[in-house]
């Protein structure tokens, strides 16, 4: 059964919003895409940046949402267990994310209410 990881992200406190977006888009995304030991587990990876910093733009302090699609539970577990995750991905996350504040959920296929 396909799974989705949905993560609410806050930037590292030492970074501006622009620095966060630049690192996420130009370094972290390509790092995931170009690391075969990681990318083999992911079917799709989406980066959603905040639309509006004002009060109607969403919960304060949330700078983006990452959505990663996995074929099944084994692919999700393989992603986490890959040596490249500990060696490359986790250290890079610590450079641009407030890692301790990440909220995430692993979701099943959606129930479509409207299409």
C-alpha positions in Angstrom: 0.0 0.0 0.0 1.5 3.4 -1.0 2.4 5.7 1.9 3.1 9.5 2.1 5.3 11.2 4.6 4.0 14.7 5.3 6.3 16.9 7.4 5.8 20.4 8.7 9.2 22.2 8.7 10.7 25.1 10.6 14.0 26.6 9.5 17.2 26.5 11.5 17.1 29.6 13.8 20.4 30.9 12.3 18.9 31.1 8.8 16.6 33.7 7.2 13.6 32.4 5.4 15.3 33.0 2.0 18.4 31.1 3.1 16.2 28.2 4.3 14.4 28.1 0.9 17.6 28.3 -1.1 19.3 25.5 0.9 16.2 23.3 0.8 15.6 23.8 -2.9 19.2 24.0 -4.2 21.2 21.7 -1.9 18.9 19.3 0.0 16.5 18.4 -2.8 19.3 17.6 -5.2 21.2 15.7 -2.5 18.2 13.4 -2.0 17.5 13.1 -5.8 21.2 12.4 -6.6 22.0 9.9 -3.9 20.9 6.5 -5.2 20.9 4.8 -1.8 18.2 7.3 -0.8 16.3 8.1 -4.0 15.7 4.4 -4.8 13.2 4.3 -1.9 11.3 7.5 -2.8 8.7 7.6 -5.6 8.1 11.4 -5.4 9.4 14.3 -3.3 7.6 17.6 -3.1 8.8 20.8 -1.4 6.0 23.2 -0.5 7.3 26.7 0.6 5.1 29.1 2.6 2.9 31.2 0.4 2.5 34.2 2.8 4.3 35.0 6.0 1.3 36.9 7.4 -1.3 35.5 9.8 -3.5 34.1 7.0 -0.5 32.1 5.6 -0.8 29.3 8.1 0.6 28.4 11.5 3.3 30.7 12.7 6.8 29.4 12.4 6.1 26.8 9.8 8.3 27.5 6.8 7.4 24.6 4.5 5.9 21.2 4.1 7.8 18.2 2.7 5.8 15.4 1.1 7.6 12.2 0.2 5.8 9.3 -1.5 6.9 5.7 -0.8 5.6 2.5 -2.5 5.0 0.8 0.9 6.2 0.5 4.5 9.4 -1.4 3.5 10.4 1.5 1.2 9.9 3.9 4.1 12.0 1.7 6.4 14.6 1.3 3.7 14.9 5.1 3.4 15.5 5.5 7.1 17.9 2.5 7.3 20.0 3.5 4.3 23.6 4.4 5.4 23.4 7.5 3.2 20.6 8.8 5.4 22.9 8.9 8.5 26.0 9.9 6.6 24.5 12.6 4.3 20.9 13.5 4.7 20.5 13.8 8.5 23.6 16.1 8.8 22.3 18.2 5.9 18.9 18.5 7.6 20.6 19.8 10.7 22.2 22.6 8.6 18.9 24.2 7.5 16.1 22.8 9.7 15.1 23.1 13.3 15.2 19.3 13.6 13.7 19.1 17.0 10.5 20.9 15.9 9.7 18.8 12.9 6.2 17.3 13.0 5.3 14.6 10.6 2.8 11.9 9.9 2.9 8.8 7.7 -0.4 8.7 5.7 -2.3 6.0 3.9 -4.0 6.6 0.5 -6.5 9.5 1.0 -10.2 9.3 1.1 -11.2 11.7 -1.7 -14.1 13.8 -0.5 -14.2 16.2 -3.6 -12.4 15.9 -6.9 
